[in-house]
Amino acid sequence: MNARILIADDEPHMRRVIELSLRRGGYELVIARDGHEAVRLARSEQPALIVMDVNMPELNGVEALRTLKQTPETAAIPVIMLTARGHVLTRHEAESSGAALFLTKPFSPTQLLDEVRRLLPPASATP
């Protein structure tokens, strides 16, 4: 069974890049376009991993991450945070809020796929 990954990004182009990379890895995907939708889908879909942009409207990625980590049914889901801004404060916020990994855009789609494979247990990934 393929692992399910939630992608949360408000930029259509970035969602597409992430989707193509993770589909190439054989993962099942769930898509959110903002932080509120990401939290809702994480609760209902229980993905194996979340790839989330920091800079999203209404509920940003760091706020969504905090909500996920404070909710028992989503607290253990690893989250990779993505941002176009490489500010130290944002990185610190993401890591102190429970992010498993922080990647700065632009990133290599191959690097993202490698990191996803590293974070997911072998039983959750497609061989």
N, C-alpha and C positions, 0 to 999 in steps of 0.2 A: 504494500500500500504506500502510495506517495505521501510524503509529509505535506501538510497544508501550511502555507506561509501567507500572512497578511501584509500587504503593501499599503502604506498610508503616505500619500504625497498629493499635494494639490496641483502640481504641474503635470499636464498630460504627457509632455515629452519625457520627463523623468520616469513617470509610471511606466511608459512604454519601454524605456531602456532596461528598467529593473525587471519588468515582466519577461522580456525576451531572454535576459540572462538566466532567470530562475526557471523559466519553462525549458530552456536548453538543459538545465540540470534535472529535469523530470519532476519538478515540484508542482503541486496543486496550488492555485493562487486565489486569494480573496482580496478585493480591492476596496480601499477607503479613500475618499477625496479630502477629508479633513479630520481633525483630532476627535471630534464628537463621534463621527462615523467609525473611526478606528476603535475607540473604546467599546462602542456598541457591538461591532463585529467581533472583537476579541472575546467578549463575553459569550456571544451566541455561537461562534464558530470554533472557539478553542484551538487556534492555530498552534503549530509546533514552534513557530518563531514569527516575530514581527520586524519588518523593515520600515522605519518611519522617518519622515522628514521632520526637521526641527521647526522650520519656518512655514507654518500653515495658518490660515485665517481662523478666527474665533477661538478655538482651543489649540494652542501650539503643541508641537511634539513633546516638549519637556513637560508641560502640564498634563498632557495625555499619558505620558510615561509615568508620572507620579500617581495619577489616578489608577493606572493598571497595576502598579506595584503595591498600592494600598488596598486593592480588591482581592480577597482570597482566591477566587477562581481564576484570576489572571496573573497573580503575583509571580509565579514561577516561569512564565513564558519569557524566554530571552528576547531582548529588543536590540536591534542594530539601529542606531541613530545616524541620519544623514543630514548634512547641512552644507550650504554653499559658503557659509561664513565659518572660518576657521578660528574664531575667537576663543581664547583660553577660558573665558567665563562660561561660554556655552558648553565647551567640552567638560569643564568641571561640573556644571549643572547636570549634564546628562549622566556623567559617571556617578555623581553623588546621588542621583535619583534612581539609579539601578540599571542603567544601560549596560548591556553585555559588550558592546563595541560602538565606537564612534568613527564614522568615515566622513571625510570632507569631500564635497563635490568640487571638481569632477573626480570621479573614481573610475577605476577600471571595472567593467562588468565581470571580467574574469576574477578580479580580486574579490568582488562581492560574492560571487558564487563559491570561491574557495573559503571565504569566511563563514558563509552559511553552512557549508559542509563541515567545517571545523566545529561550529556551535551545535549542530544537530547530532543527536546520537545516531550511530550507524543504522540501527533498526528503523529510524524515521526517514532515512534518505533512500533514494533509488540507487541501486548498485551501478 
